[in-house]
Amino acid sequence: MINRVIKSIMALVGLAIGFGLYMSLSAKFPETLAATGIYSLINPIASGVVVGIVFYLISPWLLNEGKKTANWVEGEISKIPPFEIFISSIGLIFGLIIAYLVSGLLSEITIPFVGVILSVMVYIFMGYIGINIARRNKDELFKMPDILKTTALSSSKEKGADQKNKKTCTCPKILDTSVIIDGRIADICKTGFIEGTLVIPEFVLEELRHIADSSDDLKRVRGRRGLDILNIIQKELDIDVMIYEKDIKDVAEVDVKLLKLAQIMNGKVVTNDFNLNKVAQFQGVEVLNINELANAVKPVVIPGEEMVLQVVKEGKEHGQGLAYLDDGTMIVVDTGKKYMGETITAVVTSVLQTAAGRMIFARPKNER
């Protein structure tokens, strides 16, 4: 039934084409095709009937080829992700708009058919260029809302002299592998001290996956802890998280990729890696070091202050004992070896600040 309907429609289309074609040609060549009397009506109808019969006869072939073409197009399009189709469509629309503007100038060419041919070529060329440009820059287009948001926030200026010192830094914060595994970044984000967008590069995720799949038990636990921390940051915390999927080409080392990405995005690297911190300073990349933050907020102790602590193990030097504060700060207790396992009162003798953290030296109070 459907085939008959399609054949009938094709016949009507052919009839209309034949009729219109004859009328157009007779108007253009009146001396050859002009007819008078009843022939002025019979001739165009006869032309329409002939073309209609031809269309009716070839309609099965046209229908079969149309189905093949539609199936091929559908199969090719199904291989392309929907987002790429959407982006390509936007590129095609912009390309055709530009082609329309250019073809308006080409229509002024007086040479027959040249303007039409050039216009068709411009439409094809600009459509192709629009699709290719959109597909090649799909990552940037996908992240455009985040980039625009970050740019808008970073470009906003304080209004009023009394607000100059209250400017909020909203530049992207790029996390490295060590700070993700460390886990304290999630607690810091909960407090609201970290603002702006957290950027997690795809190559950092790949390194975490390798660590989580390691045959070494300790590495595997650390890698899985890092992935759990990322899930907490992304799902439970009220902070913008962006996965940067584009790789940094021609660079193999992850630390170097991080610094390159920070320069590209005009962002800061969040880390607790001492060596990465030094290299970043050399290259002019700003770094937020979690260890430096932890050292800055540790309780301040001064020589002569008394502390209650438990000696847990032997120190490196003869007779020394080691104790630890709740935040992990190591306390070296002179002559503290004999108090191992005991809780004693000690007096601070000196404090040493190192790049790795703060070290406190003390002596048992009853031995002063």
C-alpha positions as a printed Julia matrix, in Angstrom:
368×3 Matrix{Float64}:
  0.0    0.0     0.0
  2.8    2.38    0.95
  4.65   1.61   -2.29
  1.55   2.5    -4.33
  1.13   5.78   -2.48
  4.8    6.63   -3.08
  4.48   5.76   -6.8
  1.42   7.98   -7.07
  3.21  10.85   -5.37
  6.23  10.42   -7.66
  3.91  10.44  -10.69
  2.3   13.69   -9.53
  5.72  15.22   -8.91
  6.81  14.19  -12.4
  3.59  15.62  -13.88
  4.23  18.95  -12.18
  7.88  18.99  -13.27
  7.04  18.16  -16.87
  4.3   20.8   -17.02
  6.47  23.47  -15.45
  9.49  22.58  -17.57
  7.51  22.9   -20.8
  6.04  26.25  -19.76
  9.48  27.59  -18.84
 11.06  26.44  -22.11
  8.18  27.76  -24.23
  8.56  31.17  -22.58
 12.28  31.13  -23.24
 12.08  29.81  -26.8
  8.69  31.06  -28.08
  9.6   30.66  -31.73
 10.27  26.93  -31.35
  7.79  25.72  -28.7
  5.01  28.3   -28.88
  1.63  26.77  -29.74
 -1.76  28.26  -30.42
 -5.28  27.13  -29.9
 -5.92  23.85  -28.21
 -2.26  22.83  -28.57
 -1.27  25.52  -26.09
 -3.03  23.38  -23.47
 -2.37  19.89  -24.86
  1.41  20.29  -25.22
  2.21  21.14  -21.57
 -0.22  18.48  -20.32
  1.38  15.9   -22.62
  4.83  16.88  -21.36
  3.64  16.51  -17.77
  2.09  13.1   -18.47
  5.26  11.81  -20.15
  7.52  12.95  -17.3
  4.97  11.64  -14.76
  5.02   8.18  -16.39
  8.82   8.19  -16.36
  8.83   9.11  -12.64
  6.21   6.42  -11.94
  8.33   3.76  -13.67
 11.6    4.71  -11.95
  9.98   5.27   -8.52
 10.85   1.68   -7.29
 14.49   2.3    -8.16
 14.44   5.76   -6.56
 12.76   4.31   -3.45
 15.32   1.51   -3.17
 18.27   3.87   -3.63
 16.72   6.32   -1.18
 16.43   3.6     1.47
 20.04   2.53    0.88
 21.22   6.13    1.17
 19.15   6.73    4.31
 20.47   3.53    5.94
 24.05   4.48    5.07
 23.63   8.0     6.45
 21.98   6.63    9.61
 24.78   4.1    10.09
 27.48   6.75    9.69
 25.74   9.2    12.03
 25.25   6.5    14.69
 29.04   6.14   14.89
 29.38   9.78   15.92
 28.64  10.78   19.55
 25.51  12.95   19.92
 27.53  15.83   21.37
 29.77  15.88   18.27
 26.68  15.94   16.03
 25.35  18.91   18.01
 28.66  20.77   17.82
 29.02  19.98   14.09
 25.53  21.3    13.44
 26.41  24.58   15.14
 29.59  24.84   13.05
 27.62  24.08    9.86
 25.06  26.79   10.66
 27.75  29.42   11.19
 29.56  28.29    8.03
 26.37  28.6     5.93
 25.64  32.05    7.38
 29.08  33.25    6.29
 28.59  31.59    2.88
 25.25  33.41    2.48
 26.93  36.75    3.11
 29.73  35.98    0.64
 27.37  34.65   -2.06
 25.56  37.99   -2.03
 28.72  39.55   -3.47
 29.2   36.74   -5.99
 25.69  37.25   -7.36
 26.86  40.57   -8.78
 29.04  38.73  -11.33
 27.46  39.24  -14.76
 29.07  36.23  -16.47
 26.36  33.56  -16.98
 26.4   30.67  -14.46
 29.75  31.76  -12.95
 28.13  33.47   -9.95
 25.88  30.46   -9.27
 28.75  27.96   -9.52
 30.98  30.03   -7.24
 28.14  30.45   -4.73
 27.58  26.68   -4.58
 31.32  26.13   -4.09
 31.41  28.75   -1.29
 28.46  27.08    0.49
 30.15  23.66    0.33
 33.54  25.02    1.4
 32.26  27.12    4.32
 29.97  24.32    5.54
 32.93  21.92    5.55
 35.2   24.44    7.31
 32.52  25.21    9.93
 32.02  21.52   10.77
 35.78  20.82   11.03
 36.53  23.86   13.2
 33.67  23.02   15.57
 34.74  19.36   15.92
 38.41  20.17   16.48
 37.57  22.65   19.23
 34.74  20.66   20.82
 36.58  20.4    24.17
 36.98  24.18   24.43
 33.37  24.74   23.32
 32.14  22.21   25.91
 34.07  23.96   28.67
 33.14  27.44   27.45
 30.53  28.05   30.23
 33.12  27.24   32.92
 35.79  29.34   31.2
 33.41  32.27   30.77
 32.32  31.97   34.4
 35.91  31.87   35.62
 36.92  34.76   33.35
 33.96  36.86   34.43
 34.69  36.31   38.09
 38.43  36.92   37.75
 37.92  40.1    35.69
 35.49  41.67   38.19
 37.01  44.57   40.12
 36.37  45.75   43.63
 34.14  48.82   43.96
 35.42  51.1    46.67
 38.74  51.65   48.35
 37.61  49.85   51.54
 37.18  46.57   49.58
 40.6   46.42   47.92
 41.91  43.85   50.4
 38.81  41.64   50.1
 39.35  40.56   46.52
 38.51  36.88   46.02
 40.81  34.71   43.93
 38.67  32.66   41.58
 41.41  31.39   39.31
 41.31  27.63   38.59
 42.97  25.35   41.16
 44.65  22.37   39.47
 45.03  19.3    41.69
 48.03  17.01   41.41
 48.12  13.32   42.28
 49.86  13.67   45.66
 47.38  16.15   47.08
 44.43  14.0    45.98
 45.87  10.91   47.66
 46.72  12.97   50.76
 42.99  13.65   51.21
 43.19  16.86   53.24
 42.06  18.88   50.22
 38.5   17.61   50.77
 38.5   18.9    54.37
 39.91  22.25   53.23
 37.18  22.55   50.57
 34.54  21.88   53.24
 35.73  24.88   55.23
 35.28  27.18   52.21
 38.88  28.4    52.1
 39.27  27.09   48.53
 37.27  29.13   46.0
 36.95  28.98   42.24
 36.98  25.89   40.04
 38.9   22.74   40.96
 40.48  21.34   37.79
 41.28  17.62   37.68
 43.32  16.78   34.55
 42.62  13.53   32.73
 46.31  12.55   32.93
 46.15  12.83   36.75
 43.11  10.54   36.78
 45.01   8.1    34.58
 47.96   8.1    37.02
 45.56   7.49   39.92
 44.02   4.54   38.06
 47.47   3.05   37.5
 48.3    3.42   41.2
 44.94   1.89   42.2
 45.65  -1.11   39.93
 49.21  -1.59   41.23
 50.36  -5.0    42.44
 51.85  -3.3    45.51
 49.3   -3.34   48.35
 50.34   0.04   49.77
 50.18   1.78   46.38
 46.84   0.16   45.59
 45.32   1.41   48.86
 46.67   4.94   48.27
 45.31   4.99   44.7
 41.84   3.87   45.77
 41.88   6.43   48.58
 42.61   9.13   45.98
 39.67   8.03   43.82
 37.39   8.05   46.89
 38.52  11.59   47.73
 37.67  12.72   44.19
 34.19  11.23   44.49
 33.66  13.09   47.77
 34.82  16.39   46.26
 32.65  15.99   43.16
 29.46  14.65   44.74
 29.34  15.86   48.34
 31.0   19.28   48.35
 29.53  22.55   47.11
 32.39  23.45   44.78
 32.8   23.55   41.01
 34.8   20.61   39.64
 36.01  20.43   36.03
 37.64  17.41   34.36
 40.22  18.64   31.85
 40.2   15.94   29.18
 42.69  17.45   26.74
 46.2   16.04   27.0
 49.39  18.13   26.94
 51.18  16.82   23.88
 54.95  16.27   23.59
 55.25  16.07   27.4
 55.57  12.7    29.15
 56.02  13.61   32.84
 52.86  14.37   34.81
 54.44  17.15   36.92
 55.57  19.01   33.79
 52.09  18.63   32.28
 50.59  20.16   35.44
 52.82  23.22   35.21
 52.09  23.63   31.48
 48.35  23.37   32.15
 48.6   25.97   34.93
 50.27  28.37   32.49
 47.62  27.69   29.83
 44.67  28.19   32.2
 46.34  30.94   34.25
 45.64  28.85   37.34
 47.39  27.59   40.46
 48.68  24.1    41.22
 47.53  22.56   44.51
 50.12  20.08   45.79
 52.1   18.85   48.77
 55.09  17.77   46.66
 58.19  19.68   47.79
 60.08  19.17   44.5
 57.11  20.22   42.36
 56.8   23.32   44.52
 60.42  24.3    43.81
 60.13  23.7    40.04
 56.9   25.7    39.91
 58.55  28.65   41.64
 61.39  28.51   39.11
 58.9   28.57   36.19
 56.77  31.33   37.7
 53.72  29.14   38.38
 51.79  29.86   41.58
 51.43  26.92   43.96
 49.16  26.25   46.93
 51.08  23.8    49.13
 48.93  21.86   51.6
 51.92  21.15   53.86
 52.75  24.86   54.1
 49.12  25.57   55.01
 49.19  22.85   57.67
 52.4   24.25   59.14
 50.95  27.75   59.17
 47.89  26.75   61.2
 49.67  24.51   63.69
 49.57  25.72   67.29
 52.48  28.0    68.08
 54.77  26.78   70.84
 57.59  28.73   72.44
 60.62  27.66   74.5
 59.71  27.22   78.16
 56.14  26.07   77.43
 55.02  22.87   79.11
 53.39  20.02   77.17
 51.81  16.72   78.19
 52.85  14.01   75.76
 53.45  10.28   75.38
 56.87   8.99   74.33
 56.16   6.35   71.66
 59.54   5.31   70.3
 63.3    5.75   70.4
 64.97   8.67   68.61
 68.04   8.65   66.35
 70.44  10.05   68.89
 71.49   8.23   72.03
 68.89   8.46   74.81
 66.33  10.39   72.74
 62.63   9.57   72.67
 59.99  10.63   70.15
 56.47  11.86   70.74
 53.84  13.29   68.37
 51.1   15.88   68.61
 47.63  15.16   67.28
 48.45  17.0    64.02
 51.52  14.81   63.43
 54.17  17.27   64.63
 57.22  15.34   65.88
 58.65  16.14   69.32
 62.2   15.05   70.14
 62.52  14.46   73.88
 66.06  14.53   75.23
 66.72  11.61   77.59
 63.21  10.46   76.75
 64.11   6.9    75.79
 63.66   5.69   79.36
 60.08   7.04   79.37
 58.94   5.03   76.32
 55.25   4.14   76.63
 54.72   6.66   79.44
 52.88   9.99   79.48
 55.09  12.76   80.84
 55.18  16.52   81.17
 57.92  18.05   79.04
 59.24  21.57   78.62
 59.92  22.96   75.14
 63.58  23.88   74.68
 63.55  24.94   71.0
 61.48  24.84   67.8
 62.92  24.11   64.35
 60.96  25.04   61.23
 61.86  22.98   58.14
 60.42  22.63   54.66
 58.97  19.28   55.71
 57.27  20.75   58.76
 57.85  21.9    62.33
 60.05  19.96   64.77
 59.91  20.57   68.51
 62.7   19.76   71.0
 61.81  19.22   74.63
 63.16  17.84   77.9
 61.29  16.06   80.72
 60.15  18.63   83.3
 61.55  16.72   86.28
 65.05  16.74   84.7
 65.42  20.46   84.13
